[in-house]
Amino acid sequence: ESRGLGDVYKRQEPEAMEKEELRFCFPEFDPYEGSCKFQGCIHDREPGCAVKEAVEDGKISKERYESYISFFRELKERERRRYS
C-alpha cells in the first residue's frame, strides 16, 4: 500500500510542511533526537546519526526509516521546485 505525505502528516497540509518538520511524524525517532553527532541532523546522509544507528541495530524499523527518507526527498524536491 502506497502512502502519501497527507497520510503521514495530518496536522497541516503537506504542501505547507517543511522537510525539517517531517521527523516529528515519526515518533520512534524521538528517543534519538539530540543524540546525533551534528546538531540539526536530518537523519539521511550525516555521519554519526543516532537514528540511522538505531535502524542498523533493529531498534527502528527499516521500512519506517525508508518511508521517512522517501517522504523527506519528496519534500526536498517540492522545495526545490518552489524556489526554482
Accessible surface in RSA format (square Angstrom, percent):
REM  Atomic radii and reference values for relative SASA: ProtOr
REM  Chains: A
REM  Algorithm: Lee & Richards
REM  Probe-radius: 1.40
REM  Slices: 20
REM RES _ NUM      All-atoms   Total-Side   Main-Chain    Non-polar    All polar
REM                ABS   REL    ABS   REL    ABS   REL    ABS   REL    ABS   REL
RES GLU A   1   206.16 118.4 118.74  89.8  87.42 208.1  60.26 116.5 145.90 119.1
RES SER A   2   113.08  95.6  77.94 104.0  35.14  81.0  52.78 112.4  60.31  84.5
RES ARG A   3   114.37  48.0  96.97  49.4  17.40  41.4  36.95  50.5  77.42  46.9
RES GLY A   4    35.69  44.0   0.00   N/A  35.69  44.0  30.51  83.7   5.18  11.6
RES LEU A   5     4.33   2.4   1.02   0.7   3.31   8.3   1.02   0.7   3.31   8.9
RES GLY A   6    33.78  41.7   0.00   N/A  33.78  41.7  23.92  65.6   9.86  22.1
RES ASP A   7    67.29  47.1  58.53  58.3   8.76  20.7  10.06  23.7  57.22  57.1
RES VAL A   8    21.96  14.5   3.32   3.0  18.64  44.9   4.99   4.3  16.97  46.0
RES TYR A   9    17.42   8.1  15.53   8.8   1.89   4.9   0.94   0.7  16.48  20.3
RES LYS A  10   155.44  75.8 121.12  74.3  34.32  81.7  94.37  84.9  61.07  65.1
RES ARG A  11   173.06  72.7 137.01  69.8  36.05  85.8  75.74 103.5  97.32  59.0
RES GLN A  12    67.51  37.8  52.67  38.5  14.84  35.3  31.19  66.4  36.32  27.5
RES GLU A  13   119.81  68.8 116.88  88.4   2.93   7.0  47.53  91.9  72.28  59.0
RES PRO A  14    18.27  13.3  18.25  16.6   0.02   0.1  18.25  15.1   0.02   0.1
RES GLU A  15   109.22  62.7  95.77  72.5  13.45  32.0  58.93 114.0  50.29  41.1
RES ALA A  16    59.40  54.6  39.02  60.2  20.38  46.4  47.77  67.3  11.64  30.8
RES MET A  17     1.38   0.7   0.00   0.0   1.38   3.3   0.00   0.0   1.38   1.8
RES GLU A  18    65.39  37.5  64.67  48.9   0.73   1.7  34.66  67.0  30.74  25.1
RES LYS A  19    32.17  15.7  29.36  18.0   2.81   6.7  15.21  13.7  16.95  18.1
RES GLU A  20    75.34  43.3  71.74  54.3   3.60   8.6  46.95  90.8  28.39  23.2
RES GLU A  21    55.20  31.7  55.10  41.7   0.10   0.2  18.26  35.3  36.94  30.2
RES LEU A  22     0.00   0.0   0.00   0.0   0.00   0.0   0.00   0.0   0.00   0.0
RES ARG A  23    58.88  24.7  57.39  29.3   1.49   3.5   4.00   5.5  54.89  33.3
RES PHE A  24   110.00  55.0  93.09  57.7  16.91  44.0  94.61  57.4  15.39  44.0
RES CYS A  25    17.95  13.6   1.17   1.3  16.78  39.4   6.90  17.5  11.05  11.9
RES PHE A  26     0.02   0.0   0.02   0.0   0.00   0.0   0.02   0.0   0.00   0.0
RES PRO A  27    85.20  62.1  78.17  71.3   7.03  25.6  79.27  65.4   5.94  36.9
RES GLU A  28    50.84  29.2  38.55  29.2  12.29  29.3  39.37  76.1  11.47   9.4
RES PHE A  29     0.16   0.1   0.16   0.1   0.00   0.0   0.16   0.1   0.00   0.0
RES ASP A  30    82.16  57.6  69.36  69.0  12.80  30.3  27.07  63.7  55.09  54.9
RES PRO A  31    98.97  72.1  63.29  57.7  35.68 129.7  76.50  63.2  22.47 139.7
RES TYR A  32    47.07  22.0  47.01  26.7   0.05   0.1  30.54  22.9  16.53  20.4
RES GLU A  33    60.62  34.8  41.56  31.4  19.05  45.4  29.78  57.6  30.84  25.2
RES GLY A  34    82.83 102.1   0.00   N/A  82.83 102.1  43.10 118.3  39.73  89.0
RES SER A  35    74.56  63.0  43.63  58.2  30.94  71.3  26.47  56.4  48.10  67.4
RES CYS A  36    20.16  15.2   4.36   4.9  15.80  37.1   3.32   8.4  16.84  18.2
RES LYS A  37   144.52  70.5 107.66  66.1  36.86  87.8  70.23  63.2  74.29  79.1
RES PHE A  38    95.70  47.9  91.49  56.7   4.22  11.0  93.32  56.6   2.38   6.8
RES GLN A  39   190.89 106.7 150.40 109.9  40.49  96.4  63.39 134.9 127.49  96.7
RES GLY A  40    63.59  78.4   0.00   N/A  63.59  78.4  39.07 107.2  24.52  54.9
RES CYS A  41     9.66   7.3   2.52   2.8   7.14  16.8   3.81   9.7   5.85   6.3
RES ILE A  42    44.75  25.5  43.84  32.7   0.91   2.2  44.74  32.2   0.02   0.0
RES HIS A  43     1.61   0.9   1.61   1.1   0.00   0.0   1.61   1.7   0.00   0.0
RES ASP A  44    15.35  10.8   8.18   8.1   7.17  17.0   1.00   2.4  14.35  14.3
RES ARG A  45   168.81  70.9 145.01  73.9  23.80  56.7  68.94  94.2  99.87  60.5
RES GLU A  46    35.74  20.5  32.82  24.8   2.92   7.0  27.01  52.2   8.73   7.1
RES PRO A  47    87.33  63.7  76.83  70.0  10.50  38.2  86.63  71.5   0.70   4.4
RES GLY A  48    33.70  41.6   0.00   N/A  33.70  41.6  16.47  45.2  17.23  38.6
RES CYS A  49     1.75   1.3   0.00   0.0   1.75   4.1   0.14   0.4   1.62   1.7
RES ALA A  50    11.67  10.7   9.25  14.3   2.42   5.5  10.11  14.2   1.56   4.1
RES VAL A  51     0.00   0.0   0.00   0.0   0.00   0.0   0.00   0.0   0.00   0.0
RES LYS A  52    48.14  23.5  47.59  29.2   0.55   1.3  28.46  25.6  19.68  21.0
RES GLU A  53    89.14  51.2  88.56  67.0   0.59   1.4  31.85  61.6  57.29  46.8
RES ALA A  54     2.33   2.1   0.25   0.4   2.08   4.7   2.29   3.2   0.04   0.1
RES VAL A  55    22.51  14.8  13.49  12.2   9.02  21.7  13.49  11.7   9.02  24.5
RES GLU A  56   143.36  82.3 103.79  78.5  39.57  94.2  47.06  91.0  96.30  78.6
RES ASP A  57    98.49  69.0  65.41  65.1  33.08  78.2  17.69  41.6  80.80  80.6
RES GLY A  58    64.88  80.0   0.00   N/A  64.88  80.0  32.42  89.0  32.46  72.7
RES LYS A  59   140.06  68.3 105.30  64.6  34.76  82.8  63.26  56.9  76.80  81.8
RES ILE A  60     4.79   2.7   0.63   0.5   4.16  10.0   3.29   2.4   1.50   4.1
RES SER A  61    53.91  45.6  34.96  46.7  18.95  43.7  40.69  86.6  13.22  18.5
RES LYS A  62   125.62  61.3 121.30  74.4   4.32  10.3  64.67  58.2  60.96  64.9
RES GLU A  63   124.22  71.3 120.53  91.2   3.70   8.8  63.92 123.6  60.30  49.2
RES ARG A  64    73.34  30.8  72.58  37.0   0.76   1.8  42.50  58.1  30.85  18.7
RES TYR A  65    27.04  12.6  27.04  15.4   0.00   0.0  24.30  18.3   2.74   3.4
RES GLU A  66    86.62  49.7  81.51  61.7   5.11  12.2  36.75  71.1  49.87  40.7
RES SER A  67    42.35  35.8  36.39  48.6   5.95  13.7   9.99  21.3  32.36  45.3
RES TYR A  68     3.01   1.4   3.01   1.7   0.00   0.0   0.03   0.0   2.98   3.7
RES ILE A  69    18.52  10.5  18.52  13.8   0.00   0.0  18.52  13.3   0.00   0.0
RES SER A  70    67.63  57.1  56.74  75.7  10.89  25.1  30.16  64.2  37.47  52.5
RES PHE A  71    14.83   7.4  14.83   9.2   0.00   0.0  14.83   9.0   0.00   0.0
RES PHE A  72     0.46   0.2   0.46   0.3   0.00   0.0   0.46   0.3   0.00   0.0
RES ARG A  73   103.92  43.6  98.79  50.4   5.12  12.2  47.02  64.3  56.90  34.5
RES GLU A  74    66.86  38.4  59.16  44.8   7.69  18.3  32.49  62.8  34.37  28.1
RES LEU A  75     5.74   3.2   3.81   2.7   1.92   4.8   3.81   2.7   1.92   5.2
RES LYS A  76    96.31  47.0  95.46  58.6   0.85   2.0  56.49  50.8  39.82  42.4
RES GLU A  77    62.24  35.7  59.96  45.4   2.28   5.4  33.12  64.1  29.12  23.8
RES ARG A  78    60.12  25.2  56.37  28.7   3.75   8.9  20.81  28.4  39.31  23.8
RES GLU A  79    38.34  22.0  38.31  29.0   0.04   0.1   8.26  16.0  30.09  24.6
RES ARG A  80   136.41  57.3 126.59  64.5   9.82  23.4  72.36  98.9  64.06  38.8
RES ARG A  81   138.25  58.0 121.26  61.8  16.98  40.4  53.78  73.5  84.46  51.2
RES ARG A  82   114.76  48.2  81.27  41.4  33.49  79.7  64.19  87.7  50.57  30.7
RES TYR A  83   158.46  74.0 123.32  70.2  35.14  91.4  99.80  75.0  58.66  72.3
RES SER A  84   108.55  91.7  38.31  51.1  70.24 161.8  66.28 141.1  42.27  59.2
END  Absolute sums over single chains surface
CHAIN  1 A     5582.0       4296.6       1285.4       2842.9       2739.1
END  Absolute sums over all chains
TOTAL          5582.0       4296.6       1285.4       2842.9       2739.1
